[in-house]
Amino acid sequence: MITPLWNRIAPLIVAFAMASAIPLPRTALAADSQLEKMRAKIAAFIGDKMEKLGGSRIVYKVDADGLHESAVTDLRDDVYKTLREGKIAFSGLAIRDGGVEVKVADAKGREELKRKLAAAAEGLPAHALSVTDGGDGQVKLKPTDAASAAGLRDLVEDSIAMIEQRLKDAGIKLASAQPDGTDRIRIFVPGMMEPERVTAIFATKVKVSFRMVDISMPAEQAQSGTPPAGTEVLLGFKDRRPYLVAKDSALDGDDISYAGPGFASSTNEPIASFRFNGRGARRFAHITEENIGKPFAIVLDDKVISAPVIREPITGGSGQISGNFTLEEASSVAMLLRAGSRPGRLALVEQQVIQPAAKP
């Protein structure tokens, strides 16, 4: 599934910049009533086809638990950063009972912490917080139910987009992916009596990793001899040239919070843009600060997409992949990134074959 795509696209240039890309809208589309109307029409059309032709019905569950765990981990890191930058004395910072707890003995320090967190969350309902001051210095912070629900809706939307693109790239047409409750997605494929064709696509998660490139010896030499300890030789997607990269990932797909097609603001060419979550953005900022002038490989299923040189610290937590491709190709690239992130974590709930209606 992957190789044909990369045989079609030009060599990739990876440019990391917060303001250089114009991503296509995601949450706005999800909230738009027009999207709901379109989905209703598609569902009606697919339902009619399923009744006449029969087909496959598959239900997946998204990783809601992992989403909440990631949100709370990011919250803990944000609290720690706020406390350190504000020079607020604290103790006992920990994740507990689905939230974050910390002890700040000084009342003014507690108020400053709450004020700064509230300011950071202003206008961002997905990060809205419930803050409880126990009065004894113990502060409990937790994402609100509304924030958790909004995050879950976004995850379902991202997962649907990923599913639709992967099915399209696999040549499976006339398929419909629709939300099913709060954390499930149902897929209908009229006329297909083998649901295993669909489940096989999502049985193996795409592996996305970001690794440092080892420049201590030429990759060709390492390929024909013995690579340095902790490294391995991987080949490029398109050119098949060898790259000597670290075995350990500096970042992985779980640190990507979003990936989608868009347009470069300077050239208006289609690109695949992505964002890291809070943890990933902090890690990437640290990595780029420590490795200016060194190449950094983006690896997909043990194949190197590209290995750009880090020119400056990247603190915005955002990146883009460009390579002279069409919007459809940019969508496929973004899909591969999404498939390696949380939207790609799909648990199969059920699959069934629906027989066509009997002819009168």
N, C-alpha and C positions, 0 to 999 in steps of 0.2 A: 504493500500500500504506500510506503514512504518513498521508495526508490524512484518510481515513475514521476512523482512530483518534482523531485530534486534534479531529475534529468532535464526538466523543462525550464528551470529557472536559472538566471545568470548568477555568477559568483556573488556572494553576499558581502555587503559592507555593513558592519554593525556600528551604529552611532548612539551613544548614550547621552540623552539630554532631556530635561524635564519639559522644556517649552518648545522643542523642535518638532513635536508631532501633534497632529490633531486627531485624537481617537474618535472612532465612530461612537455615537451615544449608546449607552447600555441601560442604566437605571431609568433614564428618561423614557426610552422606548417601552420598558417593562411596565411603566405606570400609565402609558398612553392608552386611552380607551380604544384608539384605532387598532392597536395590536390585539386587544381582546376581541374586537369585532372580526378581525382577520382570522384569528384562531377559531372562532366559532364557525366561520364559513368553511375553514379547512376541516374542522372536526365533522361537520355535517357532510361534506363531500366524501371524506374518508369513511365515515360510517355507512354511507350509501354503497360505496365500493366494497366494503367488508361484507355487507349483507349479501351482495350479489356474487362476489368472487371468493368469499372466505379469506383466510390469511392468518397472520401471526400476531399475537398480542403479547408484549413483553413489558414487565413492570420492573423498574429499578428504584432503589432508594439512595438518596444522596448522603454524603457524610456530614450529617447535622452535628453529631457529637464532636467530630474533628474540628468543625467550624467554630463551635463554642469554645473548645479547648484553645484554639488559636487566638480567638478574641480575648480570652482571659489572660493568656500568656502575653499578648501585646499590651494589655492593660497593665499588667504587673511591670513590664519593662518601661512603659510610659510613666508610671508612678515613680519608679526608681530614678528615671532620668529627671523628672520634675523635682524630686527631693534633693538629688545631688546638685543640680544646677541652681536651686534656690537655697542651697546650704542649710537645709532643714534637718535637724537631728531626728533620727528615727531608729526603730529596731523592729525585729520580727516580721519583716516583709515576706509574705508567703501567699500562695494560692490555696484557698480553703473553701469548701462548700460552694463551688461554682463561682467564686468571686475572689477578690484580693483583700487581704487584711494587712494592716500596718499599724504600728504604735508610734504616735507622735505626742510626746508628753506635753510640749508647749502648745497652749491653746491658739496662739497667734500662728504658729507653724501649721496647725491643722486647718485653720481658715485660709491660709495662703495656698496650701495644697489644693483644697477644694476650689478656690477661686481660679487657680491656674488650670486645673483639669476642666472646669466648666468653660473657661475661655477657649481652650483647645477643642472642646466638643461643640462649640457654638456653630450652628448651621449644618452639623453633621449628625443626623438622627441615628445613623448606623453605629455611632460611637456614644450614644447617650448613656448616662450613668445614673445609677441609684447609689447615693452616698449616705451612709449611716454613721453618725458620730456617737459612740457609746458613752461619751462623757468622761471616761477614764483614760483617755488618750488613744483608745482603740478605734480605728477608722475602718469601716467595711465598704468596699466599692464593688459594684456588680453591674454588668450591662442590663439595661431595662428589658422587660419582655418585648416592648415595641421595637427596641433596637435589635434584639435577637431575631425577631420575626422578619424585620427588614433585611437583615443579613442573610437569613435563610431563603427569602424570596430571590435575592440577588444570586445566591448559589444555584438555585433551581434554574434561573434564567440562563446563567453561564453554562450549566450542564446541558440544557436543552440545545443551546447554540452549538456546543461541542458535539453533541450526539448527531444533530442534523448535518453538520459539516462532514463528520466521519462517515456517516451513511452515504452521503453524496459522493465522497471520494471513493467509497467502496463500490460504487455503481448500483446502490440499492435505491431505487426511485419510488415515488408515490408513497413515501413513508411519512407518518405524522408523529411528532413527539409533543406531548401535552402534559401540563402539570396534573398530578393526581394527588389531591390533598396538599399538605404543607411541605412534605419532604420526599415525595415520590414522583416519578415520571413514567407515563405509560407511552409505549410505542406501538403503533398499528402499522402493519405492512400488508395491504391488500394483495391477494393473489399468491403470497409466499406461504407455502405450507411447511417450511423448514425454519423455525425460529432460531435454530442453532447457528444459522448463517449470520444472524444479527448478534447473538450473544458471544460468538467467537471473536467479533471485532473488539468487544470491550472486556474480554476475559483477561487480557494482559495489559497492564498499565504501561503507557509510554514513559520512558525514563528520561527526564530532563535534568541536566546538571551543569553547573558552572565551575570550571576548573582552571587552575593556573597552568600555563604552558612552561615546561622545563626547557631552558635555553642553554643548559650546561654542555650539551653536545647536539650535533645535528640529528634530526629525527631519523634520517636515513641510516645513520651509523647505529643508532639504538635499535632500529628495526632489524638490521643484519647481525647485531651483536647482542650485548646484554644491557638493557636499559638501567639507569640508576635506580637504586632502591626507592620504592614508593611511587614509581612512575610506570607508565605503560604507553605503548604506541597505538594510536587510534587513527583510522583513515577518515578523510573528508567525505562528505556526502556526494559531492559532484565530481571533484577532481581526483578523488581516491589517493591524494597525496598523504604521506604520513605526518602525524603530529605527536610529539612527545608531551604527554600531559600527566599531571598528578592523578594518582588513583583516587585520592580522597576529594570529595566535592567541597568546594568552599560554600556553595549554595546549591539547593536542589529545587525541583519543581514545586514542592510544598511551600516554598517561599514566594511563589508567584501568586498574587491576589487576583490579577486580571490579565487577559491577553485578548487582543482583537485587531481587526484590520482598521486602517485609517489612511491618512494622507500626510506626507511631509509638508510642513508649512512653507518651506523654502522652494520646493520644486513641484509640489502637488502630486508627486508620484505615490502609488500605493505602497504601504508599508505594513508590517506587523508590529504593533506596539505592545508593550507589556509593562506591568507595574509589580513591584515587590510589596509584600505586606510590611508591617512595621519592623518586624525582626529581620526580614530580608534586606530592607532598605538600610538598616543600621549595619548589618554585616557587610553589605556591598560597599557602603561608604568607607568602612574601615579597611576592607581589602584594597580598594582603589587608592586610598591614601598611602597604603604601605607598599604599593606595587606600581607606581607611576613609571612609565617607560617599558613595562613588561606586557607580553601578550596574555590574553585571558580567553579561554575557549568556552564556547557554548556547545554542549554535547547533547545529542539526542539519540537515545538508544545506541550508545557506544559509537556514534558517528559524529564527527565534528562539523557543525554547521558553519562556524567561522571562528577566527581567533584574532580579534582586533587588539591593537595595542592601547593600553590605558594611557590617555594623554593628560588627564587631570582627575582629581578626586570627584567621584560621582555621588552627590549627597541627596539628589532628588528622588531616588528610588524608582526611576522610570527609564525605560530603554526602548529602542526600536530596531527592527531588522529590515533593511531595504536591499533591493537587488534587482531593479529593473523589471519587476513582475507586475502582472495584472492584479486587479482587485480580487479576483477569484483565487489567484495563487497566494496573495497576501492573507486571504481568509484561511487557506489551508495551512499556511505556516503558523498562524495564530492558533488554529485548531490543535496543532501538534503540541504547542506550548500549554494550551488549556488541558489537553488530555494528560499531560504530565503533572498538572497541578491538582488542587482539590476537586474541581469539576470532573476530573477523570476518575475519582474514587467512587465508583458505582457498585452497589451491592445488588445482585440479582434477587428479586423477590419471587417472581413467577414468570412462567412462559406457557403459552398454550396455543393450540391450533384451533381456529374457528372454521368450521365447515361452511361452505356456501349454502345459501338458502335453496331449498328444493324447488325445482321448476314446476309450475302448475301444469 
